[in-house]
């Protein structure tokens, strides 16, 4: 009796890994074991990149807000504290977009934040 190796499933698994390795260089594209390792490593870098993207954008919004608040005579940390005390539920992304595209509304928010800080 011949030995059963489940060849079709093994071939499908290998082909799936090699198909994902398309675009890699040299043996990383052609050899199953190297393609497997490289694919796992690529996934790790992709995950880390998605996390870094979130950090980078939050940093960008904070930088934009800091620049916009300078003309209103406020520091970023004081502004955020005032906004929270005023009960304004806008996140940093929305606030930075307002600062860029709708300065009059942003000025009103700054006024409310200042008023809340002065009352404390």
C-alpha positions in Angstrom: 0.0 0.0 0.0 1.3 3.4 -0.9 2.0 6.1 1.7 -0.5 8.9 2.0 1.1 12.4 2.3 -1.9 14.7 1.7 0.0 16.1 -1.3 -2.7 18.4 -2.7 -3.1 20.3 0.6 0.7 20.6 1.0 1.0 22.0 -2.5 -1.8 24.5 -2.0 -0.2 25.7 1.2 3.2 26.1 -0.5 1.7 27.9 -3.5 -0.2 30.2 -1.2 3.0 31.2 0.6 4.9 31.6 -2.7 2.2 33.7 -4.2 2.4 36.1 -1.2 6.2 36.3 -1.7 5.7 37.7 -5.2 7.9 40.8 -5.5 10.5 39.6 -3.0 14.1 39.2 -4.3 16.0 36.0 -5.2 15.4 33.0 -3.0 12.9 34.8 -0.8 10.5 34.6 -3.8 11.3 31.1 -5.0 12.2 29.0 -2.0 9.4 27.9 0.3 11.2 28.1 3.6 12.8 31.5 2.9 9.5 32.8 1.5 7.7 31.6 4.7 10.2 33.4 7.0 10.2 36.6 4.9 6.4 36.7 4.8 6.2 36.4 8.6 8.7 39.2 8.9 6.9 41.4 6.4 3.7 40.9 8.4 5.5 42.1 11.5 6.8 45.2 9.8 3.3 45.9 8.3 1.7 45.7 11.8 4.4 48.0 13.3 4.0 50.4 10.4 0.3 50.7 11.0 1.0 51.6 14.7 3.6 54.1 13.8 1.2 55.8 11.3 -1.2 56.4 14.2 1.5 57.9 16.3 2.8 60.1 13.5 -0.6 61.5 12.7 -1.4 62.3 16.4 2.0 64.1 16.6 1.2 66.0 13.4 -2.2 67.2 14.8 -0.6 68.3 18.1 2.1 70.3 16.1 -0.6 72.0 14.0 -2.6 72.9 17.1 0.4 74.3 18.9 1.2 76.5 15.9 -2.4 77.7 15.6 -2.7 78.4 19.4 0.4 80.5 19.4 -1.5 83.4 17.8 -4.2 83.1 20.4 -1.8 83.2 23.3 -2.5 79.7 24.5 -0.3 76.7 25.2 -1.4 73.3 23.8 -1.7 71.6 27.2 -3.7 74.5 28.7 -5.9 74.6 25.6 -6.7 70.9 25.8 -7.5 71.2 29.5 -9.8 74.2 28.8 -11.6 72.3 26.0 -12.2 69.3 28.3 -13.5 71.5 31.1 -15.8 73.3 28.6 -17.2 69.9 27.6 -16.3 70.3 23.9 -16.0 66.8 22.6 -13.8 67.3 19.6 -10.7 65.2 19.1 -7.2 66.5 18.1 -7.8 65.7 14.5 -11.0 67.6 14.3 -9.5 70.6 16.2 -6.5 70.8 13.9 -8.8 70.6 10.8 -10.9 73.5 12.3 -7.7 75.5 12.9 -6.7 75.1 9.3 -10.0 75.3 7.4 -12.3 77.3 9.7 -10.3 79.8 11.8 -13.4 81.7 13.1 -14.9 78.6 14.7 -11.5 77.7 16.1 -11.2 81.1 17.6 -14.6 80.7 19.3 -13.4 77.3 20.8 -10.2 79.1 22.0 -12.3 81.7 23.6 -14.4 79.1 25.5 -11.3 77.3 26.6 -9.8 80.5 27.9 -13.0 81.3 29.7 -13.0 77.9 31.4 -9.4 78.3 32.4 -10.0 81.8 33.8 -12.9 80.6 35.9 -10.9 77.9 37.6 
